[in-house]
Amino acid sequence: MPNWIPFIVVACAALIGAAYMILTFGRARQRAALGALVGAVAGAAGTLLFMLPLQFCTFESERETVDLIFGLVLIGIGMGLVLGFTRWIMTRVMAHQPIFEVQTQPGAYKGRVMPILLLAPTLTILLAFLYYPVFDTFGLSVLLARLGARRTAFVCVDNFTSLLSDPAYGQVVLITFFMSTAIVVVGLVLSLGIATMAYQPLTGARIYRTLLIWPYAISPAVAGVIFLLLFNPTGGIVNYFLDNLLGVKIGWTTDPTAARWAVILASIWKSMGFNILFYIAGLQNIPNDLKEAAAIDGANAWQRFRNVTIPLLSPITFFLVITNITYAFFETFGTIDYLTQGGPLDSTTTMMYRIYEIGFTNNDLGKAAAQSIVLFAMVIGLTVLQFRTQGRQVNYGA
């Protein structure tokens, strides 16, 4: 790669950043020259955020077009992050607002030393066991690294771009989204229905509410073992009753479609206690006056539930959607490993389970790290999308 290519790339990014910040400073009636300088530095920094660790390898002549496009996307993401952060800071500075809000309520620390000392143990643990592994994963994703091998080789973004030409990975993504959607939607609908019934004032309500919640304390691996015993095609209790009542037996672990639903049901059962707990808490906070007013206006039970209860539960539902998405993408690994082991015919191999197979079965740590970053980016993207769309429809009137 010629030495002038990185300079051209950084210069173009600096020009784009300068133009962007000139517009920002112009709206605030500030000097355009200062905005151009700030924007040029931010644009160049955003480019170097990803390209410097990659050594601008995506612009090498022997690279394919997909590598070049991937590099441009990384540059765009880096510039967006740095320019967005710079714009936020400069907007507050130009408006004479403090960058960090000062806590003035009673009991707030007046200095900065004591809060830092109190947070130091937690920050140390987070740096050692969370943030450092995250950055190490990014470094590992651009290497050809084998489990147990001492030597590694830099492969640029091949671990990422190879996924685009892998049809098996596309199938895994579709399976992951299908199963996750089913776990979230079916799980929340069933949890809301059960919570509504459990909320009724009956004798011994505390006892059966506790029994409904306790599955949440079980690990996903244990849930997989329990449902393996229930859905065993030959000696499982589910097929025993189906055979006696309907004369049919379902291959819960041998048929691809049945295996997916076995994992979905096990995952829903595992997370249902958590959902019920929050829905019951939300139902307790709904004012009875609103239900009584709707009843006086002639609304029947279903209309009161649809037009009063569900809208007032929207903050709880929004929170549970986010947490259940995270659970469906990440925490179903143990259930799948013990129940179906990704089969049959990879029909229950999710993105998380494939990372395990690539990294520890095939010993390819570089590709496993790349796929973990892709999974992380997808979950972050879905979360941001939920906040931008559904988050605005949440009703906090209760």
N, C-alpha and C positions, 0 to 999 in steps of 0.2 A: 504494500500500500504506500503511495507517495506521501511524503511528510506534510504536504500542503493540504491534504484532504481534511484532517482534523481542524486545522485553522479555518478553513472555509466553512465547515459545519458550525463551529463555535461562533464565527463572525455572523453567519446568517441568523443563528439563534439570538445573538446579541441585538441585531437589527430589529427582529420581531419583538423582543422584549422592550427595546427602546420605544418602538411605535406604540406598544400597548400602554406603557407607563406614561407616555406623553399625553394620551387620551385621558388617563386617570388624573394626572396633574392638571390638565386643562379644565376638566370639570370642577376641580377644586380651586381653580384660578390661582394656580401656583406656577412657578417658572418651568417652562417646558424643557430647558436645558438640564435642570436637575432631574426631572423625570426621565429624560433620555439616558442620563448617566446611571440612575438607579435601575432602570429597566434593562439596560445593556448588561450590567453586572448580574442581575437576576437571571436573565435569559441564558447567559453563558454558564452560570452556576447550575441552572436546571439541566443543561445539556451534559455537563461534566458529571452530574449526579449518577448517571448510569453508564455513560460512555467511558469515563475514566477507568472504572474497574474493568470494563470490557475491552479497554485499549482500542476502541473504535474498530473492533474486529468485524462488525457488520458491514463496513464500507470497503472491505478488502475485495480485490478484483476477482478472486476465485470464489467468492461467496455467491449464493443464488439470490434471486429476486426476493424470495420470501424472507431471507435474512436481512436484506436492506429494508424491507417494509417493517419488519419487526424492530429494527434499530430506530427507524423514524418514529414508530409508535412509542418506544421507550423515551426518545427525546421529547416527544409531545407530553408524555406523562410527567417527566421530570420538570419541564418548563412550566406545566400547569401547576404543579405543587409549589415550586419556588416562587413563581410570579404571583400565585394566589396568596401565599403567605406574606410576600413583600407588599402586595396591594393592601392586605388587611392591616399590616403594621403602619404603612404610610398614611392610610386613610385616617387611622386613629391619631397619628401624630399631627397631621394637617388640621384635624378637628379639635386639637388640643385636649384629647381624651387620654387617660392613662392606659398603657398597654395591658397592665395587669390590674384588675380591680382590687381596691383596698377594702378589706373587711372592717366594717365600723360597728357591727352589732356587739352587744355585751358578751364578754368572754373570748373575743378574738385576740390573737397574739398581736402585740404591738411591734415586736421586732421580727426579724427573719431567721435569726440563729436558732432559736428554740424549735420552731417547726421543722427546720432542716435536720436538726439532731434527732427529733422524734421520728422523722420519716426515713432516716438513714438506714436502719435495719431492713425495713421493707424494700427500699430502693436497691439495697445491696442484693437481696434475694432475687428481686425482679431482674436485675442486670445479669446475675450469674445463671439463673435458670430459665429466663424467658427471653430477654432482649439479645443476649449473646448467642443463644442457639438460633434465633431468628436470622441474625446477620450471618451466622455460619452456614445456615441453609442456603441463603442467597449465594454465598461463595461456592458452596458445593454444587449448586445447580448448573454452573458453567464448566464443570470439570468432568472428565471421564474417570470416575472413582469406583473401585470395586471393594466390597466388604472383605476385609482381611488383607488387602493389598496395600503396600506402603506408598507406592508411586502413583501419582495422578497426572493427568494431561489436560491442558486447557483446550476446550472444544467450542468456545464462543457460546452461541445460543442454540447449538444443535440439539440439546436436550429438550428445548422448547419447540423449535420448528419441526422436529421429527414427529411431534404429536399431531400436527396438521395433516400429515400424510398417513397416519395410522388409523385405519377404519375401526379397529378394535377399540381404540380409545374413544372414538365418537360414540360407539355403542355403549361404552361404560358411562359416558356423560348422560346419555338418554336414560339409561337405567337408573342412575343416581337421581335425576330430576323427577322421574316418574315415582320412584319409591319415596322420595322426600316429600313430594306434593301430597301423596296419599297419606303419609304419616301425619303431616301437619293438618290437612283438611279434615280427614276422617277422625283423627285424634281429638281435634278441638270441638268438632260437632258432637261426638260421643261424650266428651268431658263436660260440655255445657249442659247436655241433656241429663247426665247423671248428677251433676252438681245441682241442677234445678230440682230434681227429685229429692236429693239428699238434704236440700235446704228446707224442706217442708218440716213443720213442727210435729215430730212424731216421738213416741217413747223410745228411749235408747238411741237418740240421734247421734250423740257423741261417739258411741261405740262403733256404729256402722260407718260413720264418717272417717274414723281412724282406720278401720279396715279397708276403706276405699283408698286411702292415701298411702298405706304402707308399702305397696309395690315400688314406689319411687325410691325407697331405701335400698332396693336390690340392685346390684351391678348389672350392666348389660350382658356380661358373660353368663351370670347365673340365670338371667331371663332366657338366654339362648338355650341353656341346658334344660330348663323347665319346659320350654316349648318343643324341644327335641323329643322329650318324653311324651308330650301330648300329641305331637304331630308325626310320630314315627309311623311310616306307612304300614308296617306289619303288626307291631304290638302297641301302637299308640291308642290312648283312650278315645280320641276324637274319631278315628276311623272305626273303632269298635262300636260306638253309638251310631255312626253313619251306616255301618254295615247292617246292624240290627234293625234300624228304623227305616232306612231307605234302600238298603241292599247295594250300596255303592261304597267304594274305597277310593280315596284320593291320594295320589303320590305327592305328598307334601314336600318331600325332599328329593324326588326324582323327576317331577314334572316342572319345567321352567316357570310356567305361569303360577302354579300352586306354590312353588318355593318362594317366589317374590311375595305373595300374599302372606305366607307363613312368617316371613321376616317382618313384613309390615304390621301384622297383628301383634307379634311379639314386641315390636318397638312401641306400638301404640299402648299396649298394656303396661310397658315399663314406664312411660312418661305420663300416663293418665293421672296418676296420683298427684303429680306436680300441678297439672292443669286444673284438676278438681279443687285442689287447695286454694288456688288463686281465684277461681270462679266463685267458690263459696264466700270468700272474703269480699269479692265484688258485689255479690247479691246482698250481703249484709249491709252494704253501704248505700243501697238504692233506697231513697225515701219512699215510704209507703203512701205518702200523700199523692205522689204522681200516679201511682197505680189506682188509688181510689178515685182520683179525678178522672182518669181514663175510663174507669168502670161506670162512673156517673154519666159520662158522655155516651155510654152505650157500647164501649169496646168490650168484646168478649175476651176470654183468657188468651187465645192465640194472638189477637190483635194487641193486647197489652204487652205480651211477651215480645212480639216483633217490633212494635213501635216505641216501647218504653224501655223494656229490660235490655234488649240487645244494643241499642244506641248508648245507653248509660254504661254498658260493660265494654265499650270500645277501647278505653285505655288498657283494661286487663287483656282484652283480645289482642291488641296491638303488641303488648309486651310478650304475650305467649306465642304469637306468630314468630317474633324475632328469636326467642329462646328455642322454640321447637325447630326452626330452620337450622340453627346451630347444632342442635341435638341430632337431627336427621342426617346431616352431612358428616358429622364427626364421630358421634358417640354410638352409632349403630355397629361399629366395627366388631365389638365383642359378641354381640348377638349373632351377626353373620358368621363369625369365625366358628362358633360352637354349634350353630344350627345348620348351616348349609355349606360353610367353607367356600363361599363364592360360587358354588355350583347350583344346580347342574348346568353344564355347558356355559359357565360364566354368567348365568342369568341373574345372579344376585351379587355380582362383583361390582361394587360401587367404587367411586373414585378413591375413597379412603382405603378400602380393602385392596385396591390395585396398587396403591403406594406401598403397602406392606408386602405384596407379592413381588413387586419390582425390586424393592430395597433389600428384603431379607430372604426371599426365595431365589430370585435371580441375581442377588448380590450386586445390583447396579444402583449405587447410592446417588450418583449424579442425576439419573433420570427420575429416581424417586423424589429427590429434593425439588426438581423442576415441577413435577406433578403436584407436589404438596403446595408449592407457590401458586400454581394455577388454581387449585382448590380453594386456597385462602383468598385469592383475588375474587373468585366467583362468589364466595360467601359474603365478602365485604361489599361487592357490587349489589348483591341482592338486598343486603341490609340497608345500604344507602338508598336503593330504589324504594324500599318499603317506607323509609322516613320521608322521601320526597313525594310519594303518592298517598299511601294509606295514612301516614302520620298527620297529614293536613286534615283528614276526615275524622280524626279522633275527637270525641266530645268529652270535655272535662267538666261538664256541668254538674255531675253528681258529686 
